[in-house]
Structure formats: C-alpha cells, structure tokens
Amino acid sequence: MFRTVFTPEISSAGISHYNDILALGSCFAEHIGGRLQASKFKALVNPFGILYNPASIAYTLERLWENRPYTADDLFENQGIWHSFDHHGRLSAPNREQTLHNINEALHEGSEALHRADRLLITLGTANAFVWKEERRIVANCHKLPGTAFERYRLSVQEVVDLLLPVFEQLQRAQPQLHILLSVSPVRHLRDGFIENQRSKATLLLAVEELCRRLSFAHYFPAFELMMDDLRDYRFYDRDMIHPSPAAVDYIWERFSDSHFSPQTRQLVLSVHKIAEAAAHRPFHPDSEPHRRFVEKLLLEMDAIEKEHPFLNFVKEKEQILKNNQP
C-alpha cells in the first residue's frame, strides 16, 4: 500500500436534498459547493465570490444577515474597473453603476439563502489577511492595488474564534435547525512562503477545533487532512502544484458524501449524475430510430424521478436534450 488511508467519521449533521445550503469561503468551497449544485442540492455558493480569511467571512455573514445594501461610496476605481473591497473581482465592472448592481443583486440572493439555510458550509483558506491602511480594515480582495496600500497581518487563533463565534451563535439563535460544517482548505498559499503557510493553516485548524468544542452545532470535515495525509503525493496536485487535481477533488467529494449522505441520498446523487451525463450526450445521428428511443426513455426517466422526488427538476437537462437533438 502506498497511501495512509484516512476515513472521516460519519457526521451527525447529515445533508439531503431537503436541506437549504449556503457555502462560503475559499476556492475549495466552490469545488464542494459546485458538486452539490450539480447533484441537484439546494445550494448557493459564494455570492460575494471567493473569500479566504475568517475576518472577511465573518463580515460577509453579518452583511448577508442584515441585508444591508451597498452604495456607490463603497466602491473604488482601479485601472478602469470599479471594485468593492468586500467582493471578488467577478462582480467588478468598468461601469460604477453596473458594479453596484452586481454586488447588491448578489447581496439579496445571498441574504435570502442565509435566512433559509439549515446547513452552512464554511471553508477557511488562510489566517493571513490584508489590512487597508487608509481605513485600517481587513479586505477580502486587494484588486491589484499597490502593495504599499496594505499591511499583511496574521490573525491569531483567539482572533479567529472571536470573529466567528458570535456570528455563528447569532445565526443559530435565529435558526435553531442550523448546522455549520467547517473545513480548512487544502489549497496551499505558497506566495506567503512555505513556513508561513503552515503556520497559517495551523492557526485555522486550532481555531476550528475550539469553535467545534464550544458549539454543538459546529462540525469539522477534514478536507485538509485528506489532502495532506491520505493523498500526500504530487500526482494529486494540479499543474500549479498548489491546488488539488480533479482526481483529488473527486476523492475528497466521495469522502464528504460518505460522511454526510445517507445511502438513499447517495443513490439519488448517482441517478442525477447518470441522467445529466446522458442529457449532455451529443448524438451523431439525431434522426435515427435508436436515438429517438434513447431520448424518449431518458425523458421518461426524468419525469419519473421528478414525480418521486418533487424537490428535483431537470429543466436544464431537458433544454440540453432539445438543443443537442436539433437537426
């Protein structure tokens, strides 16, 4: 055997298609959140874009809960593009009004999702944060402003706990059914340096341990350990040698599924993926009788699974079939 196999425990906070899910955090949150969406779970992922540090995640949760709109004064321009320090660049635009529209639309969508959520997935990326000198506040994204405009600061274990604990408690008081699933991203922040990256991850791991110890509704999923100790080989990294490869993400997703899904949910996920793959198939001979029978059978399967599970719909897949089968 060339691996040290690590099997996470079964979580007491299971996930099914009946749950409302909001995922926030690093790009690894996008991987898992994207898999949930592709599996037809009711999940919204990073409405403000990728978030790396705990301070920005805590602030985002507060802002989403309050549903407090942004104004034009919250934006700034750099190199012809309008940005917000609280948001990822995918919400930025050359037009100030368009940027404001983008972030307030995302705020509204995220606020609705948070108020519905009974599962909150948080992936912490780094304890290192950038402080904008002009206002002495931590930003979510520097948007390529000069490095001299910021100071780099590593949050302590206690600071991470102090930032997230009251927000989590407030959310759970308002929504007693809420469970929070915490993880530390396995993506290495090597621009900080090898040693500093390890210290940052250690800070996050200890902070998450304390949060889970103090909050009965907070649970830890060991994505970091699965990457570092189970898949500890460079063949499981992408070409940049920093991000997990697709095979590694698949493996961690499978362990996440084993930990959080019931056998019935896992079977439903398999059925959903089978239908989605079949719907995406582009036929060589769309007018042939065998292919017409294939399409009819596939549509009947979709109707049957929608009837059995009314919370699912295959509208996009049906549209894809029509598109792929046009003459």
QUINOR-V270281 format. One record per helix or strand. SS is the DSSP state (helix for helix, strand for strand). FROM is the first residue (numbers start at 1). LEN is the number of residues. If there is no record, write none. Layout:
# QUINOR-V270281
SS & FROM & LEN
SS & FROM & LEN
This chain:
# QUINOR-V270281
strand & 20 & 6
helix & 27 & 12
strand & 42 & 4
strand & 53 & 1
helix & 54 & 13
helix & 72 & 3
strand & 75 & 4
strand & 81 & 4
helix & 89 & 3
strand & 93 & 1
helix & 96 & 21
strand & 119 & 6
strand & 126 & 1
strand & 128 & 5
strand & 137 & 3
helix & 147 & 3
strand & 150 & 5
helix & 157 & 18
strand & 179 & 6
helix & 190 & 3
helix & 194 & 21
strand & 218 & 3
helix & 223 & 8
helix & 234 & 3
strand & 237 & 1
strand & 244 & 1
helix & 246 & 15
helix & 263 & 18
helix & 289 & 20
helix & 315 & 10
